[in-house]
Amino acid sequence: MSRLLLQLLGILGVATTTACFGSPTPLAPGLRGSVGLPYHGVQTDAAELPVRSPGLVRLRPKGENHFGRPRLVAALREVAKRIDEQLPGGPPLVVGDLGAEWGGKIPRHNSHRSGRDVDLLWFLMTPTQIPIVNPGFLHLGPDGLAPLYGTGQYVQLDIERQWLLVRELLNSPEIGVQFLFVSEPVEGLLIEYARARAEPAELIWRAETVMLQPGDSAPHDDHLHLRIACSPEEMVLGCEGGGPYWEWLPAQQEFHLGTAEEEEIANSDPPPAEENATPTSPASSVAQQAERALPDPGGT
């Protein structure tokens, strides 16, 4: 049994004889999968994104933080494959961080803690319209151009492939997009392109709704940050918001804990409440306790 699992069990006061973190008992009976919020959460039963699959490649082949919800990982692979089939001969979708295997804080991120976030690098091309593989987090200007640092050269956003990615994500039945964090200028380029193509009005409205330049972090002009919403099934198991639940997503179910689960959480030893702290749900309380047991990876 891993030291991490022992720490989690000790924090939550749960006795178990199994070393399988995917069972619900290490967190609390009935809580599993994506537990808590994207910026205060953990996960169990995560799937690892492969280093490479058709139309997709990881930016950091040997990185450790490529774990997410199984439906997210499967959908990323399927979306990348469809893009490659519709626009053959182009570069793969380059994928940055998802999350740690057990969730919690990872370097370079304040979210990415509960298996619902992933960074997707831009599709790029040369000024002569030759598609190229994104070498990593290049900052796009309002004109869609990005400097290749140290070379004096520029590349540009491959707007056709980038919009196709947004469209496929929004149309994927498995994902359920909650947000696409992106800078306002890049959003403007994508929406302008979609309107010029006479894409369906409802699709454009959804894209405008979910695309957002965050106000509490970098503007996201160097990548697209996808966050998926909790599915109705995940809500029952402890997954929590992190943003709006859009009207086109499947109907929500109210979260309920059974009597045994409520007693389990009530009998655990939570940390002292901070002054003026915002009340949390039972699932968030459990997730925060479990997250504190995870090693601090540093970063921001």
PyMOL commands that set and color helices and strands:
alter all, ss='L'
color gray80, all
select helices_A, chain A and resi 3-12+70-86+159-171+184-196+201-210+232-236+259-267+282-292
alter helices_A, ss='H'
color red, helices_A
select strands_A, chain A and resi 34-37+40-43+47-48+52-53+56-58+67-68+93-95+117-120+124-125+131-132+145-148+153-157+177-181+211-212+224-228
alter strands_A, ss='S'
color yellow, strands_A
deselect
rebuild
show_as cartoon
